[in-house]
Amino acid sequence: MTCTVITLLKRREGMSKDDFIAYYEENHRRIGEQVLAGYATRYVRRYLFPMDGEDQTSDADVVMEIDFPDRATMERFFAVAGQPDTAAMIAEDEARLFDRSRIRSFTIEEHASDLDAG
């Protein structure tokens, strides 16, 4: 059964949303792809834009989603990602991009409604 991790990420203080997205997609994304290869089946970034158009302070600027084929693969990935060299590489780049004190990660349990059931 697929195991999904969702992480809420906030850009670092003083970074514009445009610069944040550009850096994430041009740089940090590549690190994610490198370390997730062979473990994850999907890696998605969902950038948040307020529906009222007002860019107010919020808890997150992007929701990152990673799918793993199962919990065991996810646990193997986090063991590898936690090794000193890999963890340092990730943390160094995260510091350029995120307010690391506000990173929050979750596994999800999905319940879907059948809207066609009427």
Stockholm file with secondary structure:
# STOCKHOLM 1.0

chainA/1-118         MTCTVITLLKRREGMSKDDFIAYYEENHRRIGEQVLAGYATRYVRRYLFPMDGEDQTSDADVVMEIDFPDRATMERFFAVAGQPDTAAMIAEDEARLFDRSRIRSFTIEEHASDLDAG
#=GR chainA/1-118 SS CCEEEEEEECBCTTCCHHHHHHHIIIIIHHHHHHHHTTTCSEEEEEECCCTTSCCCCCSCSEEEEEEESSHHHHHHHHHHHTSHHHHHHHHHHHHHHBCGGGCEEEECCCCCCCTTCC
#=GC SS_cons         CCEEEEEEECBCTTCCHHHHHHHIIIIIHHHHHHHHTTTCSEEEEEECCCTTSCCCCCSCSEEEEEEESSHHHHHHHHHHHTSHHHHHHHHHHHHHHBCGGGCEEEECCCCCCCTTCC
//
